[in-house]
């Protein structure tokens, strides 16, 4: 199976090069991987909750694209043997390139001791709680097949702090820990050049970016990840993903990150990637379940919230008041930090006034605005429908109201995505918004009504 994954990854790399400037989207990659593994269209539709006709249509478009790009007729029936032949014809030249590169590397690089590159990682000296999450991350990271862990969740829930704390806890298990933020959305070549410069300080980053091919840069990176046990931390993965896109595909100009992720996930090496993202990257959903693990992060535990924030208030809140505050703020550390900061000098009798208008605080409005921008149009539609519902709605009720342009599976997946992000709660067969989100969304609708 490992060889099959590796061969498929090499086949996809060839396809990526041949079809430029086009690129493969999520459904196309799913079809190719499943066809490679011998699956039928019916099995693909069942496994990934698509409609049969949708898969057939996308398959027809895919084979047409490949046939045009390779200059020969390619179909579902001959795709695998055709690509196997492509792999065989390129193997000899590729092996010569790798052997040449390895000779140069071993002649020029001196292996160093453990190296930690934290760049802009946050200070976690006051980190509290998350014991269960840390245990889970540690367990996953010791799975020999695990290549990637993604920690996703609502803005401000503590993804970056958790991953940084985990990386520091397991630092003795890795030769290299390399922490990078994608906040500024660097090109994939820029990221790779920085990785390679850490492994080999004599490398020229400008030359790597401007002159070397992406294929060669990836080959060099994988070489180092095989030689050294490395933990690569990528913070803010959503910066290279399309905000508000249903499939959470790559932003225009960042499609080459797909080649990096495929390379990290499908090739043999001894290293691990852990990433944070406000958007769950659905483009990774179809990888083997023991290669990619997803942690959907919730808010802090109540006991940790009291320990972290109680010392910042001049007034002592009762256990019930802390519970009400935490619950309304969805146990979200960043939201709680904003709220506590606004009430730290208040007397106890004034706190109720602040709690009543939390959703009006400018910083919280801005945070929730950003959160809303990460939602797809369908997810936003569901949020606003639930905002005007007094007691919540059943899925059947939502289906009757939601735009007919969306399929049943897309509606259900969008609702589940909102549940994963802890914006929507399910109580029996009813779906309701979290109280803070409901107050915020209602105010947005009122403001839109006033403007119109």
KOLDO-970509 format. One record per residue (C-alpha): z, x, y negated; residue in three letters. Coordinates in pm, 1 decimal. Each point is the difference from the previous one (the first is absolute). Layout:
! KOLDO-970509
         pz         px         py   residu
          Z          X          Y      ALA
...
***
This chain:
! KOLDO-970509
         pz         px         py   residu
        0.0        0.0        0.0      UNK
       79.6      287.8     -238.6      UNK
     -347.3      146.9       52.6      UNK
     -149.3     -343.7      -59.8      UNK
      186.3      -29.6     -332.1      UNK
     -108.8      351.0      -96.4      UNK
     -366.1      -63.3       89.5      UNK
        0.4     -326.9     -192.7      UNK
      144.3      174.0     -305.4      UNK
     -277.0      261.3       17.9      UNK
     -259.2     -276.2       37.6      UNK
      134.2     -180.4     -307.4      UNK
      -10.8      325.8     -198.7      UNK
     -370.1       33.3       84.3      UNK
      -62.6     -360.6     -102.4      UNK
      186.4       50.4     -329.4      UNK
     -226.3      292.0      -85.6      UNK
     -322.8     -175.3      101.1      UNK
       53.1     -334.3     -178.6      UNK
      102.1      148.9     -338.6      UNK
       23.2     -134.1     -270.1      UNK
       92.0     -306.6      207.3      UNK
      330.8       -1.8      184.9      UNK
      157.3     -188.9      287.0      UNK
      233.3     -287.1      -85.8      UNK
      290.9     -125.5      209.7      UNK
     -189.5     -248.6      220.0      UNK
     -278.8      252.4       64.4      UNK
      248.6      263.6      117.5      UNK
      171.5     -257.3      220.3      UNK
     -330.9      -98.5      163.3      UNK
     -101.3      362.6       58.7      UNK
      335.6       97.0      151.3      UNK
       13.3     -307.4      223.0      UNK
     -362.3       40.4      115.7      UNK
       78.3      366.0       72.1      UNK
      280.7     -120.8      226.9      UNK
     -229.4     -247.5      176.4      UNK
      121.5     -322.7     -163.3      UNK
     -219.6     -308.6      -45.1      UNK
      -41.2     -193.2     -325.3      UNK
      215.9     -273.4      150.1      UNK
      280.0      246.5       75.6      UNK
      -25.2      150.7     -349.7      UNK
       28.6     -344.5     -159.2      UNK
      303.3      -83.2      215.0      UNK
      176.9      335.1      -45.5      UNK
      -33.2        2.7     -379.8      UNK
       20.9     -371.8      -74.5      UNK
     -357.9      -30.6     -128.9      UNK
     -247.2     -280.9       60.4      UNK
     -264.6       81.4      262.0      UNK
     -296.8      -68.5     -230.0      UNK
      150.2      220.7     -270.7      UNK
       22.5      295.8      240.0      UNK
     -357.6      -58.2      122.8      UNK
     -133.9      -12.8     -357.5      UNK
      183.3      315.0     -103.6      UNK
     -117.9      171.3      318.8      UNK
     -363.3      -85.7      -74.7      UNK
       35.4      139.6     -353.8      UNK
      164.8      315.1      136.8      UNK
     -269.5       78.4      257.5      UNK
     -263.7      -58.7     -268.1      UNK
      172.9      249.8     -230.4      UNK
       30.7      263.8      274.6      UNK
     -359.6      -47.1      115.4      UNK
     -127.7       55.2     -354.0      UNK
      226.7      300.5      -60.2      UNK
      -76.1      181.4      327.9      UNK
     -369.0      -98.2        3.9      UNK
       13.4     -150.3      348.0      UNK
       89.2     -335.5      151.6      UNK
      375.3      -26.4       62.7      UNK
      167.1     -304.2      152.9      UNK
      328.8      -91.6      163.5      UNK
     -141.1       89.8      341.1      UNK
     -122.6      351.3      -85.1      UNK
      248.9      102.8     -272.1      UNK
      236.7      194.3      229.1      UNK
     -265.4      202.8      190.9      UNK
     -185.6       69.0     -326.0      UNK
      313.1      137.0     -169.6      UNK
      100.1      195.5      312.8      UNK
     -337.5      173.1      -23.1      UNK
       57.9       69.7     -368.8      UNK
      337.8      154.2       82.0      UNK
     -142.3      221.4      274.5      UNK
     -278.6      138.5     -219.5      UNK
      248.4       94.6     -272.9      UNK
      275.8      142.0      219.8      UNK
     -137.7      354.6       32.5      UNK
      -43.8       59.3     -374.2      UNK
      341.4     -153.6      -68.7      UNK
      173.5      228.5      251.5      UNK
     -164.3      304.7     -154.8      UNK
      123.8     -108.9     -343.7      UNK
      358.9      -52.0      122.2      UNK
        7.5      335.0      181.0      UNK
     -125.3      178.4     -309.6      UNK
      257.9     -175.0     -218.1      UNK
      286.8       80.1      238.9      UNK
      -94.5      369.3       -1.9      UNK
        9.9        9.8     -381.1      UNK
      332.2     -188.0      -14.4      UNK
      183.8      218.7      247.1      UNK
     -124.8      311.1     -179.0      UNK
      113.7     -112.8     -344.2      UNK
      311.6     -218.3       31.8      UNK
      351.9      108.5       83.4      UNK
      206.2     -281.4      148.7      UNK
      294.2      -80.7     -225.6      UNK
      344.0     -145.0       61.7      UNK
       76.4     -366.4      -56.7      UNK
     -158.1     -124.8     -324.0      UNK
      111.5     -307.6     -194.6      UNK
     -222.5     -131.9     -277.1      UNK
      170.9     -296.6     -165.6      UNK
     -205.3      -10.9     -326.9      UNK
      108.9     -325.1     -173.2      UNK
      217.2     -139.7      280.8      UNK
      302.9     -187.6     -141.3      UNK
      359.2      121.1       15.3      UNK
      170.3     -183.1      287.7      UNK
      343.9      161.2      -27.0      UNK
      149.0     -344.2      -81.2      UNK
     -193.9     -178.5      275.0      UNK
      200.2     -277.0      169.0      UNK
      -61.1     -222.9      301.6      UNK
     -322.4      -41.3      201.0      UNK
      164.1      135.5      316.8      UNK
     -201.5     -226.6      231.7      UNK
     -327.4       81.6     -174.7      UNK
       68.5      374.8       19.3      UNK
       72.8      -27.2      372.6      UNK
     -324.4     -190.7       53.3      UNK
     -206.1      255.8     -193.0      UNK
      162.8      282.0      195.6      UNK
      -72.8     -171.1      333.2      UNK
     -364.7      -61.8      -88.3      UNK
      -46.9      355.0     -128.4      UNK
      103.2      139.6      339.6      UNK
     -264.9     -200.6      185.7      UNK
     -251.0      269.4      109.7      UNK
     -292.7     -235.3      -66.6      UNK
      114.2      -99.5     -350.8      UNK
     -235.8      127.0     -270.5      UNK
       94.9     -221.9     -291.5      UNK
      282.9     -216.9     -133.5      UNK
      -59.2     -236.7     -291.9      UNK
      294.3     -141.1     -195.8      UNK
     -115.5     -302.9     -198.2      UNK
      174.7     -262.0     -207.9      UNK
       51.8     -154.5     -340.1      UNK
        7.7      217.9     -310.3      UNK
      346.4      144.1      -61.0      UNK
      134.9      -58.1      352.0      UNK
       69.3      371.4       51.6      UNK
     -294.7      122.3      209.6      UNK
      -29.8      339.4     -170.5      UNK
      373.1       73.0       13.8      UNK
       19.1      -97.6      368.2      UNK
     -293.0      220.5      101.4      UNK
      131.8      293.5     -204.1      UNK
      345.8      -36.4      156.2      UNK
     -156.0      -11.8      346.0      UNK
     -211.9      310.2      -70.2      UNK
      308.6      193.9     -109.6      UNK
      196.0     -111.7      305.6      UNK
     -267.3      121.7      244.3      UNK
     -102.4      313.7     -190.0      UNK
      136.1      224.1      277.5      UNK
     -258.9     -146.3      241.0      UNK
     -302.0      100.3     -207.8      UNK
     -140.7      333.4     -114.6      UNK
     -156.1     -158.5     -308.5      UNK
       94.3     -306.7     -200.3      UNK
     -261.2      -77.5     -264.3      UNK
       74.1     -290.3     -237.4      UNK
     -278.4     -129.8     -225.8      UNK
      -28.9     -310.1     -216.5      UNK
     -333.4     -183.0      -30.1      UNK
      107.8     -173.4     -322.1      UNK
     -283.9      161.7     -196.3      UNK
     -247.8      -70.0      282.7      UNK
     -128.5      356.3       57.6      UNK
     -324.8       46.9      189.0      UNK
       35.2       71.5      369.6      UNK
     -149.5      347.3      -53.7      UNK
      263.3       75.2     -265.5      UNK
      273.8     -101.5      243.7      UNK
     -148.3      204.2      285.0      UNK
      -43.3      306.9     -221.6      UNK
      367.7      -18.5      -94.6      UNK
      103.1      -31.7      365.0      UNK
     -212.0      302.0       94.9      UNK
      134.1      206.4     -289.7      UNK
      355.7      -59.6      125.5      UNK
      -93.8      122.7      348.2      UNK
     -204.0      289.2     -139.1      UNK
       91.3       96.3     -361.1      UNK
     -300.9      232.2      -14.5      UNK
     -237.7     -298.7       22.3      UNK
     -182.5     -100.5     -317.0      UNK
       64.1     -367.5      -78.1      UNK
     -290.5      -27.7     -243.4      UNK
     -243.0      139.9      257.0      UNK
      131.8     -234.9      269.4      UNK
      -43.0     -301.4     -227.1      UNK
     -341.3       86.0     -144.8      UNK
     -177.2      191.3      276.0      UNK
      139.0      -82.3      344.1      UNK
      -96.9     -315.7      185.7      UNK
      252.4     -267.1       85.4      UNK
      -70.1       59.3      369.2      UNK
       91.7      369.9      -28.2      UNK
      314.1      -72.8     -202.9      UNK
      116.9     -249.4      260.3      UNK
      -71.4      248.6      281.1      UNK
      212.6      260.6     -178.0      UNK
      285.7     -245.7      -56.4      UNK
        3.6     -108.7      364.1      UNK
        2.2      365.0      102.9      UNK
      323.1       58.1     -193.2      UNK
      154.7     -325.8      123.5      UNK
      -59.3      123.3      355.5      UNK
      153.2      339.6      -70.2      UNK
      304.1     -131.0     -189.4      UNK
      218.1     -304.8       38.8      UNK
      -32.7     -164.1     -340.9      UNK
      131.3     -311.9     -167.8      UNK
     -247.1     -125.6     -260.4      UNK
      149.8     -254.8     -239.5      UNK
     -240.0     -209.6     -209.3      UNK
      172.7     -218.9     -256.6      UNK
     -169.8     -298.1     -170.3      UNK
     -286.8      -41.9      247.4      UNK
      -93.4     -324.1     -177.6      UNK
     -145.3      211.0     -285.7      UNK
     -316.1       56.8      207.2      UNK
      -18.9     -359.3      129.7      UNK
     -157.4     -299.1     -173.4      UNK
      268.4     -203.8     -172.4      UNK
      -41.9     -369.7       74.8      UNK
     -246.3       62.3      282.8      UNK
       46.8     -216.0      309.8      UNK
      -86.6      280.8      242.2      UNK
      189.5      270.6     -195.1      UNK
     -306.4      226.8       14.3      UNK
      -50.3      316.4     -202.8      UNK
      -69.6        3.6     -372.2      UNK
     -354.7       91.8      -98.6      UNK
      -32.6      376.8        2.6      UNK
      290.6       47.0      242.6      UNK
     -170.9     -101.0      323.4      UNK
       18.2      361.9      122.3      UNK
      373.8      -46.9       49.4      UNK
     -107.0     -201.7      303.3      UNK
     -134.9      319.4      156.2      UNK
      328.4      180.7      -71.1      UNK
      209.5     -275.3      157.8      UNK
     -229.2      -31.9      302.0      UNK
       15.5      375.4       48.3      UNK
      381.0        5.8      -18.0      UNK
       35.5     -296.7      235.1      UNK
     -263.4       73.1      261.7      UNK
        4.4      375.9       54.2      UNK
      249.6      202.9      202.0      UNK
      261.9      186.4     -204.9      UNK
      378.9       27.9      -17.7      UNK
       57.4     -133.0     -351.3      UNK
       97.8     -332.9     -155.5      UNK
     -108.5     -196.3     -307.9      UNK
      246.3     -239.7     -162.3      UNK
     -116.7     -211.4     -293.8      UNK
      139.4     -261.5     -235.5      UNK
     -203.7     -289.8     -133.5      UNK
       57.2     -326.5     -186.0      UNK
     -305.3     -129.4      187.5      UNK
        5.2        6.8      378.5      UNK
     -319.3      194.4       82.0      UNK
     -168.7     -244.4      237.9      UNK
     -273.1      259.1       55.7      UNK
      246.6      171.0      237.1      UNK
       85.1     -314.4      196.7      UNK
     -249.6       60.9      277.6      UNK
      129.3      343.0      101.3      UNK
      201.9       31.2      319.2      UNK
      351.0     -136.4      -45.8      UNK
      157.9      327.9      109.2      UNK
     -199.3      199.6     -255.0      UNK
       80.0     -197.6     -313.8      UNK
      337.5     -163.1      -67.1      UNK
       66.9     -240.4     -287.3      UNK
      340.5      -49.9     -159.5      UNK
       14.6     -304.2     -224.4      UNK
      291.0       86.6     -229.3      UNK
      242.3     -266.6     -117.0      UNK
      266.0       28.7     -269.3      UNK
      328.5      189.1       21.4      UNK
      294.4     -129.2      198.3      UNK
      267.0     -180.5     -203.7      UNK
      265.8      266.5       67.2      UNK
     -229.3      275.8     -125.7      UNK
      -84.8     -196.5     -315.8      UNK
      366.3      -33.0      -95.7      UNK
       61.2      372.0       61.6      UNK
     -302.1      104.3     -206.9      UNK
       30.5     -235.6     -297.8      UNK
      360.9     -120.0      -40.9      UNK
      118.0      314.1     -182.4      UNK
     -255.2      -58.1     -275.3      UNK
      154.7     -329.3     -113.6      UNK
      298.3      -34.6     -232.6      UNK
       71.4     -346.0      145.2      UNK
      101.5      -46.5      362.6      UNK
     -217.9     -245.5      189.1      UNK
      143.3     -198.4      285.5      UNK
     -146.7       28.3      347.7      UNK
     -173.7     -336.0      -48.7      UNK
     -147.4      106.9     -335.0      UNK
     -133.1      320.5      152.1      UNK
     -149.4     -199.5      286.3      UNK
     -169.3     -246.6     -235.8      UNK
     -133.0      281.2     -220.2      UNK
     -132.7      201.1      295.1      UNK
     -159.5     -301.3      165.6      UNK
     -175.9     -112.8     -318.1      UNK
     -128.4      355.3      -57.8      UNK
     -122.5        8.0      362.5      UNK
      229.8      297.4       71.1      UNK
     -264.5      207.0     -180.4      UNK
      155.1      326.2     -132.5      UNK
     -232.1       35.2     -299.1      UNK
       44.1     -360.7     -111.2      UNK
      375.5       31.0       42.0      UNK
       -3.6      324.0     -197.5      UNK
     -174.2     -175.5     -290.3      UNK
      237.2     -296.7       10.6      UNK
      317.7      209.3       23.6      UNK
     -125.3      217.4     -284.7      UNK
      -37.9     -309.6     -218.5      UNK
      352.7     -124.3       73.0      UNK
      205.6      318.9       31.3      UNK
      177.5      -50.2     -334.1      UNK
       44.2     -376.5       28.9      UNK
      328.1     -180.3       49.9      UNK
       37.9     -200.4      319.0      UNK
      -39.8     -335.0     -177.4      UNK
     -345.4      102.8     -130.9      UNK
     -140.7      106.9      336.3      UNK
      -94.0     -354.6      100.9      UNK
     -236.1      -17.9     -299.5      UNK
     -176.6      316.9      111.4      UNK
      -32.1     -120.2      358.1      UNK
     -161.0     -322.1     -118.8      UNK
     -280.0      187.0     -180.7      UNK
      -61.6      299.5      226.3      UNK
     -365.2      -89.3       48.8      UNK
      -51.0       15.5     -378.2      UNK
      101.0      367.5      -29.5      UNK
     -304.7      192.0     -120.9      UNK
       29.5      281.7      254.6      UNK
       25.0     -247.7      288.5      UNK
     -294.5     -200.8     -130.5      UNK
     -205.5      319.7      -11.8      UNK
      103.0       93.2      355.5      UNK
      -88.1     -345.9      132.2      UNK
     -329.9        4.6     -192.9      UNK
      -91.3      319.3      183.2      UNK
      109.4     -152.8      330.9      UNK
     -219.2     -304.0      -62.4      UNK
     -297.4      225.3      -80.2      UNK
       22.3      149.9      349.2      UNK
      -51.6     -343.2      156.4      UNK
     -338.5     -136.2      103.8      UNK
     -137.0     -310.4     -174.7      UNK
       94.9     -209.4      302.2      UNK
      355.4      138.2        2.4      UNK
       34.3      -73.2     -372.6      UNK
     -124.6     -354.7       59.7      UNK
      268.5      -51.1      264.6      UNK
      270.7      139.0     -231.0      UNK
      -91.8     -239.3     -281.9      UNK
      -25.4     -297.9      236.4      UNK
      348.6       72.3      134.4      UNK
      129.2       51.3     -355.8      UNK
      -77.2     -360.6      -93.0      UNK
      132.8     -135.9      329.3      UNK
      352.4     -140.0      -24.5      UNK
      106.8       43.0      361.5      UNK
     -260.8      233.6      146.2      UNK
     -313.5      -77.4      200.0      UNK
     -114.0        0.5      359.9      UNK
     -299.9      209.6      100.6      UNK
     -204.4     -316.2       56.5      UNK
       76.3     -118.4     -353.1      UNK
     -102.4      334.4     -146.4      UNK
     -321.6       -2.9      203.5      UNK
      -99.9     -335.7     -146.3      UNK
       38.2      132.5     -354.9      UNK
     -122.4      360.3       31.3      UNK
     -359.4       85.6      -83.5      UNK
     -244.1      -90.7      279.1      UNK
     -175.6      336.5      -42.7      UNK
      272.2      162.6      212.7      UNK
       18.8      -23.0      379.3      UNK
      302.1     -124.2      194.7      UNK
       80.2      354.5      119.1      UNK
      -18.4      139.7     -355.9      UNK
      238.3     -267.3     -128.1      UNK
      246.0       66.5      279.2      UNK
      -23.5      377.6      -44.0      UNK
       55.1      -31.1     -375.9      UNK
      310.8     -211.3       52.7      UNK
      134.9      248.8      253.9      UNK
      -71.1      283.3     -241.8      UNK
      207.9     -173.8     -269.7      UNK
      281.4      -37.3      253.1      UNK
      -21.2      371.2       84.1      UNK
       24.1       85.5     -369.9      UNK
      311.6     -222.4      -19.2      UNK
     -152.3     -217.9     -270.5      UNK
       -7.7     -307.5      225.9      UNK
      266.8     -128.3      237.4      UNK
      -50.7     -226.7      300.8      UNK
      266.0     -262.8       60.3      UNK
      -78.2     -190.3      317.4      UNK
     -358.9     -115.6      -58.8      UNK
       19.9       24.7     -379.9      UNK
     -112.6      292.6     -214.8      UNK
      183.5       64.6     -327.9      UNK
       -8.1      269.1     -266.3      UNK
      290.7      234.7      -57.5      UNK
      199.7     -149.0     -295.4      UNK
      -77.2      288.1     -239.9      UNK
     -371.3      -10.6       85.0      UNK
       -3.8     -378.2      -39.5      UNK
      159.0       12.9     -348.6      UNK
     -237.4      278.9     -102.3      UNK
     -311.9     -177.0      135.6      UNK
       94.5     -328.6     -166.2      UNK
       40.6      176.7     -333.2      UNK
     -343.5      161.0       47.0      UNK
     -153.7     -341.9       60.8      UNK
      172.6     -143.1     -310.2      UNK
     -122.7      288.5     -212.8      UNK
     -353.3      -43.1      133.2      UNK
       19.2     -372.9      -81.2      UNK
      115.0       70.9     -354.1      UNK
     -282.7      249.7      -57.7      UNK
     -258.8     -241.4      131.7      UNK
***
